[in-house]
Amino acid sequence: MTLPAARYLFFGGKGGVGKTTAASAAALRLLEQAGPDERILLFSTDPAHSLSDSLDLPVGDRVAEVARSGTAVLEAREMDAGAALGRFKERHRGVLGQIAERGTFLDEADVNELLDLSLPGMDEVMALFELSQSDRANVYARVVVDTAPSGHTARLLRLPDVFTRWIATLDRLSEKHRYIVAQFARGGRVREDEADAFLRDLSERVQRVRAMLYDGNQTAFTLVTVPEAMSVEEAVRYFALLGREGVPVTDLIINRIERPRADCPYCRARAAGQEPWLARIENAFAALRLHRVPLLAGEVRGLPALRRFARLAWDTPGADSEEPEDAPDEAVVPAPASPPARPGFVLEPPPRLLVFGGKGGVGKTTAAAAAALALAEADSRRRVLVFSTDPAHSLSDSFGEPVGECRRGVAGRDNLDAMEIDPGARFEALKARYRAWTDALFASLTGGSRWTVQFDREAMQEMVALAPPGIDEIAALSAVSDLLEQGDYATIVLDTAPTGHLVRFLELPGVALSWVHTFLKLLLKYKEVVPWDGVAEELIALSKEIKRVTALLTDADACEFVGVAIPERMSLEETVRLAATLENLRVPMQRLLINNVAPAAAAAACGFCATRRRAQDAVIEAFRERFAGLATLYTAPLQPHEVRGPGRLRDHFARWEALPS
């Protein structure tokens, strides 16, 4: 089967299923098919970029040449959306300030403070703006987009609508100026000025982004999954969301399909465990073209390995047969008869907050669920809560029972609760109270007059939209702090979003605090005009909660961060970057769990497993060298079955072993 003919090829799915690999491989395949002098672009919108790791070439935030085929060229870029947002605000600060001053009672200092805060979702939509510019310039024949994990890409896909509303808010701010000018203009006509031109240009850019995402004539979206419960169920939810949003999904890559090798009980068990999920995929995605890629012994990294992946994914059916390079290149070494016992993962004394984080698909949620269950079972008097901040929640899949907003008595334990929060609900309630306050403000200012300064009212009501992206998550996380303060739980285990969004989440308290302080100053200006106690008190309370969250996350005695990784080079490099960022945020990674290690017994009995284990051992040794003196390392084996439900979670945790230093 050939690649879709669309100009834009998006690749997406749950973290860790091979999105970046599939996108990179597709870009190389397009290069092979490119005409003379054609240029192909491989572009990443994932905050935790992996293109450099996948290609095994330096990319970064610039257009870098990756490969050539004759006179055709493949280029790649890992965009720094935050830096692009900074340039946008600096370039347009004057006109944005002019619009805000025209339409509200804000002065220049107020406007500048608001502009210095994050605009809503702009750091993410900036990536799409950059892509639309390439379309406008008609530089690239084809563009391949490696997206963020599904939960955050779902938010990205909604951003054109969010940004359209933001432009409408700015337009309302300008409307007051136009109205006044029209009263004095000859014939009532108003000439377009710089602010009007800016808004028109923004609207046009958003329309190009919308076309790029939703136009089936130029866009095709390929989902990537693996045949395991959590990945398949998330892919089903993601496919439904993409359908509702109108995104043209055409293909699905089923990655890492196990083979039932006759000489290996472990491989047979893994393959048998995938069979029901392969059947589920056939039924749920019958409308898509399906591409099956087998599990490979070696890591798919570098141009030759990516080209091989492209052959397996996009060539005719039957091309996915196992190739000779999967065979062991040396004799299988038997495992020791009785390997020495190594210390397990100790949770005594338990921290008040235990945070699990890492690259998507490495087993964060499973690790968090297993640790929470172990804590609850170690002491029935200790109440434990496992809490998910990942937009694509998977705790329900991990425990094998629905969790939702709050589930009491998870896994049959009276002292174990779980929450998959809706972070937007709490913040929406605050915004509703703020709008009620602005209504009261303008009623007081106008004394019931019909000349109600309507433009000012609408503008002030919409200013809350300038809240930085993710402040809703901080508002929800403050609930964790409240629960700890109230003493409801001895320990809260936090299952976080994948790396890029986890880092932004940990950076948020400072940004959120600035936003709260700015709004408090605005409210103070009007305190003589209208009672402001309710909103102000709530903002002050939110400020205190944010400070408490910051203090908790940076308190080494109360909070422990546990990194989760897998024995692959891409995971190693991303974990190194995450550890450095955490150190700067004063939330150091104290322990690191290397998950999904091929068992020694399987490697002793099977050539394929032995090849995998040798490659993994080399990466584990690199982990040991890179984290020497920085974190205590543990390993956990890849089980022959999925880790789902209390029994298997319990067994999984029991197999976490300390790596000898």
N, C-alpha and C positions, 0 to 999 in steps of 0.2 A: 504494500500500500504506500502510495506517495504522500508526502507532506501536503497539508492543505494549501490551496493556491492563494490564500489571502495575503495581503501585504503585511499585516500585523499578526504575529503568532504569539499568543499569551500562553504561558505554562503555569499551572497552579495546583495546589493541594495542601494537605496537612504537612507540617514541617517534618523533614527527615525521610520523605518517601522517594526522593530523587528528582525533585522539580528542577534544581539547578543543573543536574546531570542531563536530564532530558532536554532542557532548553539549550544547553551548550552543544549537545550532540546534534540537535536539530539545526542549529546555526552552521555547524560544520557540514552537515548534509546539504544545506542550501548553497554553501560555498562551492561544493562539488558540482552542483547543477547550475551555477550562475553563468551568465553570459559574459562576454568580454567587457572589462572595465566596470562591471557592476560592483556595488558596495553593499555588504550585509552588515547590519548592526545587531549586536547582542547586548541587551540593556537590562540592568537589574534595578528593581524598585524595592528590594528587600533591605531594611535598615541594617541587617547583619549580612553583608554581602559575602557571597561564596564563589563568585565567578573566578577570582584569582586562584582560589584553592582548587576548583574543579578543573580549570584549564592548565594549572600548574605554571602559570605565567602572571607577571605583575600587570594589574589592570588599573584599579584606582579610579578617582574622580576626574577622568579625562578620556578622550577617545583614543584607545590604544590598538594598534594593529595586532591581530592574533594569528592570522594565517593568510596565505595566498594560494590561489589556484589559477595559474596563468596570470592574466591581468586583473582578475577578480580578487577582491579583498574582503576579509572578515575583520571587523573592528568591534571592540567591546568597551563598555563603560559601566562602572559602579558609581552611580550618582550619589553625591553627598547632598541630600535634599535639605538638610539644615543650613548648609552653607548657601545653597541657592535661595532659600527663604530669606536669609540675611541680606543677600544682594538685592532681592526684590524689595524688601522694606526700605533699604537705604536709597535705592534708586527712586522709589515712589513716595518716600516719606513726605515730601512737600505737598504733593497733590492729595494724598490721603489726609494729611492734616488740614489742608484747605477745605476738603469736603466735610470733615467732621466739624470744623469751626463754623462753617456756613449753617449747618443743620442742627446744632445743639447749643447749650449754654456753656459748653466746655471751652476752656482757654487753651492756649498753645501748649502749656506745660502738661495739662491733662491729656491732650491728644498724643503728645510724644510718649508719655508713660504708657498709654494703651497700645501704641504702635510697637513699643519695645517688648511687649508681651507677645507670645505666640499667637498668630492669627489662626482661626479655627481650621485645622486640617491642612493648612497651606504647605507645611513641610512635605506632606505626602502628595498633595495635588501638584506640587511643583515638578515632581518627576514626570507626571503626565503632560504638563505644559512643555517640558523639554522635548518629550516625544512628539507632541503635536507640531513643534517648531521644525523638527526634522522632516515631517510630512509636508509642511508648508514650503520648505526649501527644496523638496524632492531630491534629496541627496542620496537616500538609500533605496535600493530596489526592494528589499525585504527587511523587516525588523522583528527580532525575537525578544520577547520580554519575559524575564525571570521574576515572578512576583513574590511578595511576602507570603508567609503561611496563611492558610485559608481564612482564619478568623479576622486577620487584619486586612487582607485583600478585600474581604466583603465590605469592610468600612471604606476602603479606597474606592470601590466601585460606586458607592453612594455619594462620594465627594463632589462630583459635578453638580448634583442637586443642592448639596449643602452650600457649595460655593456660589451657585446661582442665587440662592437666598441671601448670601452675604453681599453680593453685588447689588441685589435689590434693596438691601438696607442702605448701602452707600448711595444708591440712586435716590432713595427717599430723603437722605440728608441733603442731597443737591437740589431736590425738588423745591424746598423752601426758597433757595436762592433764585431758582428759575422763576418762581411765582412772583417774587418781589421785583426782579428785573423786568418781567413781562408787564408789570403795572406801569412802568416808566418808559418802556421801550416803544418807539414809534410803531404803530400797527400791532403792538402786542407780540412782536416776533423776537425770539431770543437766539442769538448766534451761539454756536457750539464753542465752548472754551476748552482749556486744557483738561479740566476735570471731566467734562462730558466725553472728550475724546478718549481719556483713560478708561472710563467705564465701558464705552463702546468696544474698545480693544479687548478688555477683559472678557466681555460677553462673547466676542468672536472666538477668543481662545478656548473658552469653556465649551462652546459649540463644537469646535474641532476635537476637543477631548471626548465629548459625548459621542461624536461620530466614530472616533477611533475605537471606543469601547463597545459600541452597540450596533454598528453597521456591519451586517453579515457579508456585504460585498467586499469589505476590506479587512475584516477581523475574524479570526478563528481562535477559540480557546480550547486548549488541551488539558484535561485533568490528568493527574498522576496519582496513583494509589499503590498500596501493597495489599495482598490478600490476607489481611488480619482484621479482627473485629473493629478496633478503634479507628483504623485508617479508612476502612470501607464505610462505616457508619458516618464518619465525618465527611467523606466524599459524597455520600448520598445527600446529606444535609446541604453541602456546598453546591451540588448540582441543582438542587431545588431552588436555592437562593439565586444562583446565576440565571436560572430560567425565569424567576419572578422579576429580576432586574432587566431581562431582555438581552443578556450577553449570549452571543452565538457560540455555544459549545458544540464541537464537532467530533472530538476524539478523546479516548481514554487510554493511557498507558498503564498496564498492570505490571508493576516492577517486582523483581526478586521472587519469582515463582520457584518454589522448591521442587526438586526431582526425587522420586522415591527410589533411591539407589539400592539395588538388591543386597549389597554387602554391608549396608549401614542402617541399623535400627533407628538411629537418631534422625537421619535424613528421611526415612520412611515416616516417622512420627511427625516431623515437621510438615511434610507434604500432605499427610492425612489431615492435619489440623487446618490446612489452607483450603481443602476441597469445598467445605460448605460456603466459604467466603468467595471462592471463584464462582460458585453457582449463584450466589447473591449478586455478584457483579454482573453476570450474564443477564439476570432478570432486571436489575435496577437501571442498567445502562444499555439496554437493548437498542436504543435509538442512536447510539454513538458507534463509531468505528473503534474496535478494540484491538490493542497491540500488546502482545504478551512478551515480556522480557524475563529470562530465567535469572535466578540468583547466580552471580559469578563469584568465583573463588577469590579473585583479587579485587581491590578497590578500583572503582571507575574514576580515574584521575589522570589528566594529561591527554594530549590530542589523540594518540593511537587508541587508548582505551575508550575515549569518547566516540571515535569513529566506529569502533566495534559496536558500541551501544546503539549507535544510529542504525547500523545494519540490522541488528536484532529487533529494533523497534519498528523500523519503517520498511524493511524489505518484505518480500512476499511471505505468506505463512509457510512455516517449515524452516525458515532461515534461522530460527532460534534454537537449533540443535546445539548441543554442548560441543564446544570446540576443544581441540587437543590441549590448548594452553591451560585448561582447567585441571588437567591431570597433574599429580605430584611430580616435581622435578627431582625428587630424591626419595629414598626409602622411607616408609612410615615408621616413625619412632614410637615404640610402645610407651604408654604412660606408666609411671611408677605404680607398683601394685597397691600401695597405700600412701598417697601423697601426704606430706606432713600437714597437720592441722594448722590453720592460721587464725589469728584473732578475728572475731566478727565485728559488726558495726555496733558500737556501744552507744546507747541513748541515755545513760545515767551519768550525772544528773541531767534531766531533760531541760532544754532551754525553754523559755516562755514562747519564743517564736522560732520556728524551724523552716527555713526557706529553701526550696529546691528550684534550680534553674539551669538552663543550658540551651543548646541548639535544639530546634524542633525535631521530634522523632527519635530522640535518644532514650526516652523512657522516663521523663521527668514526672509525669502524672502517676505512672505505675510506682515509681520510687516514693513519691509523696504519700500515696495511698498505703503502700506497704509499711512505711515508717509510722504513719498515724495509727494503723492497726496494731503494730508492735508496741507502741507506747500505751495504747488503751489496754492491751492484754497484759502488759507487764504489771499494771496496778489498777484494779477495778475501781479504786477510789479516785483516780485521776481522770478528770474530764478532758477530752481531747476534741479539737475541731480541725477538720481538714477543709481548706478554703481555697477556691480557684479564682485567680485573676485573669486567666487566659480567656479571650473572647470566644475561642472555639473550645468550649468546656469538654472534658473527657472523663471526669470523675465518675459519672454514671456508668460509662463503658468499663472503667477499671474495676469498680466494685460489683458490676453486673446487676445493678438495681438503680432505679431513678433517684436522682438527688435533687435537682432543681434549686430553688431559692434557699431551702433549708430542709434537711432530712435528719430526723432524730433516730438514734439507735441504728446507725449504719452497720452492716456486717453482723447483725445480731448482737451488737455490743451496746448496752445501755449508756455507756460512758463515751461513745464515739458519735459525733455529729459531723455532717458535711454540708457545704454551701457552694453553689455555683451562682454567683451574684449577677444581677442586672445592674451594672454600675450607673447606667443613665437615669434610672428611676428616681434615686435620691436627689440627684442634681436637678432634674426636671422640676421637682417640687420646690426647690429653692428658687429657680427661675420664675415659677408661677407667682411666688410670694413677692419677688422683686417687681414683676409687672404690675401687681396690685398696688405696690407702693408708688410706682410712677403714675398710675392713674390718680391716686390720692394727691400726689404732688401737683399735677397739672390742674386738677379740680380746684386746689387751693390757689394756684397762681392766677387762674382766669376768673375765679369767683362765679362760676356758672355761666360766664359769657359764651355766646355762640362762637366768638373768635377765640378758639381753644388752643391756638398754637399747635395744631394737629401734627405738623411736621416734627416739632420738637418732641412731642409725646411719643410718636412712633420711633424716632431716632433713639431716644433714651431707653425705650423698651427693648430695642434690638441691640443695644450696646453690650448686653450680657452675652450676646453671641460671640464677643471677642474673648471669651474665656479660653484659656489655652487648651489644646487637645489633650485629653487624658485627665483633666481635673475631675471629671466624673468618677474616674477610677480612684483618685486620691480620696474623694469624698466617701467612696464606698470602703476603701481601705481604712478610713478612720473608724469604721464600724469594728474592725479588728482591734484597734487600739481601745475602743470603748469596752469591748468584751473582756480584754485583758485587765483593764482598770477595774471593771466590776467584779473580777474574780470568777466569772462564769466558767472559764477554762484554765486549766493549769498550763496547757501547751496548745498553740495553734500552729498547724503545719500548712505552709503556703505553697500551692502549686502555681507557678508563674507562667507568663507568656514566653514564647521563644526569645532568644538572646537579644535581638535588636530592639524589640519592644519592651523587654525586661529592663534594659539599660535606660530607655527613655522613662519608663515607669519609676525607676529609682531616682532619676534626676528630677522628677516632677515636684516633689515637695517644695523645693526652692522656687520653681516657676509659679506653682499654685499660690505660695505665700505672697509673692509679688502681686499677683492678680487680686488677691483678697485685700491687700493693703491699698492698692490703687482704688478699688471700688469703695473702700471705707472712706478714703479722702474725698471722693466724689459725693458720697452721702453726707459727709460733714458740711459740705457747702450749702446743703439745703435743709439742715436740721432746724433752722429758725422758721422755715416755711411750712413744713409738714412733719408730723411725728414720724420718726424713722427707727424707733426702738426695735421693732420686730426684725427687720432685715439686718440692721446693724448688729444686733445681738447675735443673730445667726451667723453672720460673717465673722464676728469675733470668736464665736465658738468654733467655727471651721478653722480659723487661724490657729487656735490652741490645739485642735486635733491634728493639724498638719505638723505642728512643731513636735507633738507627742509621737507621731509616726516617725519623723526624722530621728528623734532621740532613740526610739526603739530599734530602728534599723541599724543604727551606728553603735549600739551598745553591745559589745562583744560578750558580756556576761549574760545578756538577756536574749540575744539573737544569734543564730548560727546559719550561715549560708553554705549549703552543700551543692557543689556543682555536679552535673551529670553529663557524661560524654560516652562515646563509643570508640572502639579501637580502630579509627580511621584517621588519615592525615587531615582531612577537612575538618573533622570534629576537634582534633588536637589544636589546629591553628585558631579556630573560633574560640575554643576554651581558653587559650593563652590570652587572646584579646579581651575576652570577658573578664578574666582574673585581673588584668591590668586596670580595666575600667572600674571594677569593684573596689580595687585598692584606692583609686583616686576618690571614689565616693565614700570611702571609709566604711565599706561593707565587705570586709575581706572574706575570700573563699577559704574556709578552714579545712574542709574535707572534699574530696573529689571521687565520685563513683564512676568507674569505667564499666559500662554495661554491655551486654550482648557479646561476651567473649565465648568463642567456640569451646565446648568442654574438652578437657584433655582426653577423656575416655573415647569420645567420638573421633578425635584426631588420631587416636591410636588404632582405630578400626577402619578408617575410611580415608582414601587418598584425597578426595575433595575436601573433607574437613581438615585434613592435615595441612593442605595447601593454604586454606583460610587461616588456620591457627598460626602458621609460620608468619604470614603477613601481619596478623594482629600482634604477635609477640614483638615484632620490630617496632610497631607503633606504641605499644605499651612501654617499651624501653625508652622511647622518645618522650612519652609522658613523664616517666620517672626522672629523666634528665632535666626536662623543662620545669618541673614543679618541685625539684629537690629543695627542701627547706622552706617551701611556701605552703604546701598543703599535704595532708595525709591521704594517700591513695588507697582505694579499694577496688576490687573487681567483682563483677557479678556475671554468672554464665548465661548464655542464651539458652533458654529452656526449650525442650522438645515440643512444648505446647505453649499456647498463649497464656500470659499471666493475667488472669481475669477471674474475679471472685475471691472471697476471703481465704479459701484454702490455698490457692496458688499464690496469692499475695503473701501469705504467711511463709510459704516455702521459699519464695523469692527472697524475702528479707533474710531468712536464715542462711542463705548462700552468699551474702555479701562478706567478702574476706579482705583483710588488710594486705596490701602489697608490701613485701619485704623492702625495707629502705636500702 
